[in-house]
């Protein structure tokens, strides 16, 4: 499933039903090196799916990683970011602007830990009993912003502020980046389905 977001980003979401062997074969057909995926450690199935999405969109390209850990196309053709969770992998592509994307599966433990990533303003509008979907979307929004910004010292609680929003099946809300060298209000786009959410943003 692929679509173009209002921001100009191209989003591709893959429900992974294939075995590791089938994914490996598909990756090899794209010219990928299976051994290098294995060297990256766990989540081999997810990493293969992500690399296949990238390889299909950008044939004759390789993936390198910047000093901040962000994936980069070589040769450079567009900004990319990807994520995975459960049975899904997702890829975001923008021709001009840095992207961040995150996919998450429902995690009830967020009810216990959300004060660690939600600041006082967010906790005030969330109230004493926030919904798990609100918490999941806030976490994913901050993760996508963190990935788009690419600064390892960005603090979810201190530097990223999510504005109040109502949860729907899909839509957008706004968040603010508050860093010494970057102060910006961004649109955060999202989708909810089954037990998953996908959230993405671009710094355009």
C-alpha positions in Angstrom: 0.0 0.0 0.0 1.4 3.4 -1.0 0.1 6.9 -1.0 1.2 10.5 -1.3 0.8 12.7 1.8 -0.3 16.3 1.8 3.3 17.2 2.7 4.6 15.7 -0.6 6.0 12.6 1.1 5.4 9.2 -0.5 4.5 6.6 2.2 4.7 2.8 1.5 3.3 0.4 4.1 3.9 -3.4 3.8 2.0 -6.1 5.7 4.8 -8.7 5.9 3.4 -12.2 5.4 6.5 -13.7 3.7 9.0 -16.0 5.3 12.6 -14.9 5.8 13.6 -17.2 3.0 11.1 -15.6 0.6 12.2 -12.1 1.6 15.8 -13.0 1.2 15.2 -14.3 -2.3 13.3 -11.1 -3.2 16.1 -9.0 -1.7 18.8 -10.9 -3.7 16.8 -10.3 -6.9 17.1 -6.5 -6.2 20.9 -6.9 -5.9 20.9 -6.9 -2.1 23.5 -8.6 0.0 21.8 -11.0 2.5 24.9 -11.4 4.5 25.1 -7.7 5.3 21.5 -7.8 6.7 22.4 -10.7 9.0 25.4 -8.7 10.2 23.0 -6.0 11.4 21.7 -8.2 14.2 18.1 -9.0 15.1 14.8 -8.2 13.4 16.1 -9.7 10.1 12.6 -10.1 8.7 11.8 -6.5 9.3 15.1 -5.2 8.0 14.8 -7.3 4.8 11.3 -5.9 4.2 12.5 -2.3 4.7 15.5 -2.8 2.3 13.1 -4.3 -0.3 10.8 -1.3 -0.1 13.8 1.0 -0.5 15.3 -1.1 -3.3 12.1 -1.2 -5.2 11.7 2.6 -5.0 15.4 3.3 -5.7 17.1 0.7 -7.8 20.8 1.0 -8.2 21.2 2.8 -4.9 22.8 1.7 -1.7 22.1 2.6 1.9 24.6 4.4 4.1 24.2 5.9 7.5 25.1 9.4 8.7 26.9 10.2 11.9 23.4 10.7 13.5 22.4 7.2 12.4 19.9 8.3 9.8 19.7 6.2 6.6 20.8 7.9 3.5 20.6 7.0 -0.2 23.8 6.7 -2.1 23.8 8.4 -4.6 21.5 10.9 -3.0 18.1 11.0 -4.7 15.7 11.8 -1.9 15.3 11.9 1.9 14.2 8.6 3.3 13.2 7.1 6.7 11.8 3.8 7.7 10.3 1.9 10.6 8.9 -1.5 11.5 6.8 -3.2 14.2 4.9 -6.5 14.4 4.0 -7.6 10.9 4.6 -4.3 9.2 7.3 -2.3 7.7 6.9 1.3 6.5 9.0 3.7 4.3 8.7 7.5 3.9 10.3 9.4 1.0 10.5 13.1 0.3 12.4 14.7 -2.6 13.4 17.8 -0.6 12.9 17.6 3.1 14.2 15.5 6.0 11.6 12.8 7.1 10.9 10.9 10.2 8.5 8.0 10.4 7.5 5.5 13.2 5.2 2.5 13.4 4.2 1.1 16.7 2.0 -1.6 18.1 -0.2 -0.9 21.1 1.8 -1.0 24.4 -0.3 -0.9 27.6 2.9 -0.1 29.6 2.8 3.5 28.2 0.2 4.2 31.0 3.0 3.7 33.5 5.9 5.5 31.8 4.3 8.4 29.9 5.4 11.0 32.5 8.9 10.2 31.2 8.2 11.5 27.7 5.2 13.8 28.2 6.0 17.2 29.6 3.8 19.2 32.0 1.8 21.0 29.3 1.0 17.6 27.6 0.0 16.0 30.9 -2.3 18.9 31.6 -4.3 18.5 28.4 -4.2 14.7 28.6 -5.8 14.7 32.0 -5.4 12.0 34.7 -6.6 9.1 32.6 -5.1 9.5 29.1 -6.2 7.0 26.4 -3.6 4.5 25.2 -4.1 5.8 21.6 -3.2 9.3 22.7 -0.1 8.1 24.4 0.9 5.9 21.6 0.5 8.7 19.0 2.4 11.2 21.2 5.3 8.7 21.6 5.3 7.9 17.9 5.1 11.6 17.0 8.1 12.4 19.2 10.0 9.4 17.7 9.3 10.6 14.2 10.4 14.1 15.0 13.6 12.8 16.7 14.4 10.8 13.5 13.7 13.7 11.2 15.8 16.1 13.3 18.7 13.7 13.6 20.3 15.2 16.8 21.0 12.5 19.4 20.7 14.9 22.3 17.1 15.8 21.4 15.0 15.1 24.6 11.5 13.9 24.1 10.2 15.7 27.1 12.2 19.0 27.1 12.5 19.7 23.3 9.3 18.3 21.7 5.8 19.5 22.5 2.7 17.9 21.1 -0.4 20.2 20.9 -3.8 18.8 21.9 -5.7 16.7 19.4 -8.6 14.3 19.1 -7.9 10.7 17.9 -9.4 9.6 14.6 -8.6 6.8 12.3 -6.3 9.1 10.4 -5.5 12.8 10.2 -2.8 15.2 11.6 -2.0 17.2 14.6 0.8 19.7 15.4 3.9 19.6 17.4 6.6 22.1 18.3 10.4 21.6 18.2 12.1 23.7 20.8 15.9 23.5 20.3 18.6 26.2 20.6 19.2 26.0 16.8 15.8 24.9 15.6 12.4 26.2 16.7 9.6 25.0 14.4 6.0 23.9 14.4 5.4 20.8 12.4 2.4 18.8 11.1 2.3 15.2 12.4 0.4 12.9 10.1 -0.9 9.5 11.4 -3.0 6.4 10.7 -4.5 3.9 13.1 -5.5 0.4 12.2 -6.0 -2.9 14.1 -3.5 -2.6 17.0 -1.0 -0.3 15.1 -0.3 3.4 14.5 1.9 4.9 11.9 3.1 8.5 12.3 5.3 10.6 10.1 6.5 14.2 9.6 8.8 16.2 7.4 10.8 19.3 8.3 9.6 21.2 5.2 
